[in-house]
Amino acid sequence: MCPDPLAEENLLSTSGRGIFLMRAFMDEFDVVPGRTGGAEIVMSKKLPASGSASPNGQGGQNATPQQEA
């Protein structure tokens, strides 16, 4: 198990946030034993359907870039 990066004693640590961030940003995250030793990380991210707005309101993959005034 990994130490909690949000715990008070870990807030100023310069490392230990990788797995925390992967779990936060991915829809699925799993660590499985590797076939030849070690471990494998399996991650997946579900993308919005083409043409639908993304949760941040900026549009999907095909969104038109906004020009600044």
ZAPA-428159 format. One line per 2 residues: their letters; for each residue x negated, y negated, z of N, C-alpha, C, O. Coordinates in pm, 1 decimal. Layout:
BEGIN
A> X,Y,Z,X,Y,Z,X,Y,Z,X,Y,Z ~ ...
This chain:
BEGIN
MC> -85.1,119.0,0.0,0.0,0.0,0.0,-88.6,-123.9,0.0,-195.1,-124.6,61.7 ~ -45.0,-227.8,-68.5,-120.5,-352.8,-78.4,-76.8,-448.7,31.1,40.1,-450.5,69.6
PD> -171.5,-529.2,81.9,-132.3,-630.0,180.9,-37.6,-732.1,118.0,-49.8,-764.1,-0.2 ~ 55.6,-782.4,196.5,152.5,-881.7,148.7,82.4,-1016.6,131.2,35.8,-1073.6,229.9
PL> 73.6,-1070.0,7.3,5.2,-1197.9,-13.9,81.4,-1316.0,46.5,26.4,-1425.5,57.7 ~ 207.1,-1294.9,85.3,284.2,-1402.3,146.8,273.1,-1403.2,298.8,322.9,-1494.5,364.6
AE> 207.2,-1300.5,355.0,186.8,-1297.2,500.2,91.7,-1410.2,538.8,-0.4,-1442.8,464.0 ~ 114.2,-1469.3,655.5,37.2,-1586.3,698.5,-113.7,-1564.2,692.2,-187.9,-1654.0,652.3
EN> -159.2,-1445.9,731.0,-304.4,-1419.5,731.9,-363.6,-1404.1,591.2,-485.8,-1403.6,576.1 ~ -279.4,-1391.8,488.8,-327.0,-1373.8,351.1,-302.9,-1495.8,260.9,-344.5,-1494.6,145.1
LL> -237.7,-1598.9,310.3,-201.0,-1713.0,225.8,-321.0,-1782.4,162.2,-310.9,-1829.1,48.7 ~ -431.9,-1790.4,230.6,-548.7,-1860.1,177.7,-648.3,-1765.9,110.4,-755.7,-1809.2,68.6
ST> -614.2,-1639.2,99.9,-701.8,-1541.7,35.3,-715.2,-1574.4,-112.9,-618.8,-1617.4,-176.4 ~ -834.2,-1554.1,-167.7,-857.6,-1583.0,-309.7,-832.2,-1461.0,-398.2,-853.3,-1468.1,-519.2
SG> -788.1,-1350.6,-341.2,-760.7,-1230.5,-421.0,-639.2,-1158.5,-363.3,-586.8,-1196.5,-258.6 ~ -595.5,-1054.2,-433.4,-488.9,-970.1,-381.4,-349.1,-1007.6,-426.7,-251.5,-970.2,-361.5
RG> -336.7,-1081.2,-537.7,-203.7,-1120.1,-582.7,-163.2,-1055.0,-715.4,-51.5,-1076.8,-762.4 ~ -249.7,-977.6,-775.1,-222.7,-919.2,-905.9,-98.7,-832.1,-909.5,-9.3,-855.6,-990.8
IF> -91.6,-732.7,-823.8,23.4,-641.5,-822.6,148.9,-717.1,-781.1,256.7,-691.7,-834.8 ~ 136.5,-809.0,-687.0,249.5,-891.5,-644.0,308.0,-967.1,-763.2,429.7,-969.3,-781.6
LM> 221.6,-1029.2,-844.4,268.3,-1105.6,-960.3,326.2,-1014.8,-1068.5,426.1,-1049.6,-1131.5 ~ 264.4,-898.9,-1090.7,317.9,-806.0,-1191.1,458.7,-762.9,-1153.1,547.4,-758.6,-1238.3
RA> 479.8,-730.8,-1026.1,613.3,-690.5,-981.1,712.5,-805.7,-992.9,829.5,-783.4,-1024.1 ~ 667.2,-928.8,-968.2,756.6,-1044.3,-972.1,801.6,-1077.4,-1114.1,916.6,-1116.3,-1134.3
FM> 713.1,-1062.9,-1212.7,744.0,-1106.6,-1348.1,793.9,-996.8,-1440.5,849.7,-1027.4,-1545.8 ~ 776.2,-870.9,-1405.5,818.3,-761.7,-1492.7,952.9,-706.6,-1447.3,986.8,-713.8,-1329.1
DE> 1029.4,-651.6,-1541.3,1156.6,-589.4,-1506.8,1134.9,-450.7,-1446.2,1209.2,-408.7,-1357.5 ~ 1033.7,-380.9,-1494.2,1000.3,-248.6,-1439.8,850.6,-242.4,-1417.3,772.6,-287.2,-1501.3
FD> 810.3,-186.7,-1303.8,669.1,-175.2,-1268.5,651.9,-46.8,-1189.9,723.5,-23.2,-1092.6 ~ 557.3,36.2,-1231.3,534.2,162.8,-1161.7,386.8,199.4,-1171.5,323.6,177.9,-1275.0
VV> 332.5,254.4,-1063.9,195.7,304.9,-1062.9,205.6,456.4,-1051.6,264.1,508.8,-956.8 ~ 147.8,526.7,-1149.6,154.3,672.8,-1152.0,12.7,729.3,-1156.5,-78.8,662.6,-1204.6
PG> -6.2,851.7,-1107.1,-139.5,913.9,-1114.5,-182.2,929.9,-1260.8,-102.1,971.2,-1344.7 ~ -307.3,897.6,-1291.2,-359.7,913.4,-1426.0,-382.7,1058.8,-1459.5,-399.0,1141.9,-1370.1
RT> -384.1,1090.1,-1587.7,-403.9,1229.2,-1631.3,-544.5,1278.4,-1600.7,-564.6,1397.2,-1575.2 ~ -642.2,1188.0,-1603.1,-781.5,1228.4,-1579.7,-837.1,1165.9,-1452.5,-958.1,1147.5,-1439.2
GG> -748.5,1133.5,-1359.5,-790.2,1068.1,-1236.1,-750.9,921.7,-1238.1,-701.9,872.0,-1339.5 ~ -771.3,853.2,-1129.5,-734.8,712.9,-1121.8,-584.5,694.9,-1122.6,-510.6,781.6,-1076.1
AE> -539.5,583.1,-1175.3,-396.6,554.0,-1179.4,-363.7,482.8,-1310.0,-450.1,420.8,-1372.0 ~ -238.7,492.6,-1350.3,-187.7,421.0,-1466.8,-77.3,328.5,-1419.6,3.3,364.6,-1333.9
IV> -74.3,210.1,-1475.8,31.8,113.9,-1444.4,125.0,107.7,-1564.4,81.5,85.8,-1677.5 ~ 253.2,127.1,-1538.5,354.8,122.8,-1643.5,443.0,1.1,-1615.8,507.5,-7.6,-1511.3
MS> 444.8,-93.3,-1711.4,524.3,-214.6,-1694.9,611.2,-234.4,-1817.6,572.1,-198.2,-1928.5 ~ 730.1,-292.4,-1797.8,813.3,-329.0,-1911.9,886.0,-459.1,-1880.4,919.1,-487.9,-1765.4
KK> 909.8,-536.2,-1985.1,980.6,-663.3,-1975.4,1089.1,-663.2,-2080.8,1060.8,-643.6,-2199.1 ~ 1212.2,-684.5,-2040.0,1323.8,-689.5,-2133.7,1334.5,-831.6,-2188.5,1343.8,-927.9,-2112.5
LP> 1333.0,-843.5,-2320.8,1342.3,-973.4,-2386.0,1487.3,-1001.6,-2421.9,1563.3,-909.1,-2450.5 ~ 1526.9,-1130.8,-2420.8,1664.6,-1163.0,-2457.6,1688.0,-1133.3,-2605.6,1594.3,-1132.3,-2685.4
AS> 1812.7,-1109.5,-2640.5,1847.8,-1083.1,-2780.3,1814.7,-1203.9,-2865.2,1820.5,-1317.0,-2816.9 ~ 1780.4,-1182.1,-2989.5,1746.9,-1289.6,-3081.7,1860.9,-1389.5,-3091.3,1976.8,-1351.3,-3107.6
GS> 1827.7,-1517.2,-3081.1,1927.5,-1621.7,-3095.3,1997.0,-1659.5,-2966.3,2068.3,-1759.9,-2963.1 ~ 1979.1,-1582.8,-2859.3,2044.4,-1619.0,-2733.3,1949.8,-1704.9,-2650.2,1827.8,-1695.9,-2663.9
AS> 2006.0,-1785.9,-2566.1,1925.5,-1875.1,-2481.8,1857.3,-1794.2,-2372.5,1913.6,-1697.8,-2320.7 ~ 1735.7,-1834.5,-2338.1,1664.4,-1769.0,-2229.9,1710.1,-1828.3,-2097.0,1772.2,-1934.5,-2095.8
PN> 1680.7,-1762.1,-1985.4,1725.3,-1810.9,-1854.8,1673.1,-1951.0,-1822.0,1735.5,-2022.4,-1743.6 ~ 1559.7,-1991.9,-1880.4,1505.7,-2124.0,-1847.6,1563.8,-2233.5,-1937.3,1525.4,-2349.8,-1925.3
GQ> 1655.4,-2197.3,-2026.6,1720.6,-2296.4,-2110.3,1637.6,-2343.6,-2228.6,1676.8,-2439.1,-2295.7 ~ 1525.2,-2280.7,-2256.2,1436.8,-2324.4,-2363.8,1458.5,-2248.2,-2493.4,1388.3,-2273.7,-2591.2
GG> 1552.0,-2156.9,-2497.4,1576.4,-2079.1,-2618.2,1493.9,-1951.1,-2617.9,1407.2,-1932.2,-2532.6 ~ 1521.3,-1864.9,-2712.7,1451.8,-1736.4,-2719.7,1325.6,-1743.7,-2802.8,1266.9,-1850.8,-2818.6
QN> 1283.6,-1629.8,-2856.3,1162.1,-1620.6,-2937.4,1166.8,-1712.7,-3057.7,1064.7,-1769.6,-3096.4 ~ 1284.1,-1727.8,-3117.1,1297.8,-1805.0,-3240.2,1337.7,-1949.6,-3213.7,1387.5,-2016.8,-3304.0
AT> 1317.1,-1998.2,-3093.1,1356.0,-2135.3,-3059.2,1272.2,-2235.8,-3139.3,1153.9,-2213.6,-3164.9 ~ 1335.4,-2344.9,-3177.6,1264.5,-2449.7,-3250.2,1184.1,-2533.8,-3151.7,1238.2,-2576.2,-3049.6
PQ> 1055.5,-2559.2,-3179.6,974.9,-2638.5,-3086.6,1031.1,-2779.5,-3073.5,1077.1,-2838.0,-3171.5 ~ 1027.3,-2832.8,-2954.2,1074.6,-2968.4,-2927.2,961.1,-3066.1,-2948.1,848.8,-3040.8,-2904.4
QE> 988.3,-3177.6,-3014.4,886.7,-3280.9,-3033.2,906.0,-3387.6,-2927.7,1018.4,-3422.9,-2891.9 ~ 793.0,-3438.9,-2878.1,801.0,-3544.2,-2776.6,817.9,-3678.0,-2844.6,763.7,-3700.8,-2952.7
A> 894.3,-3767.8,-2780.6,919.9,-3901.0,-2837.2,804.7,-3995.2,-2811.4,809.6,-4111.3,-2852.1
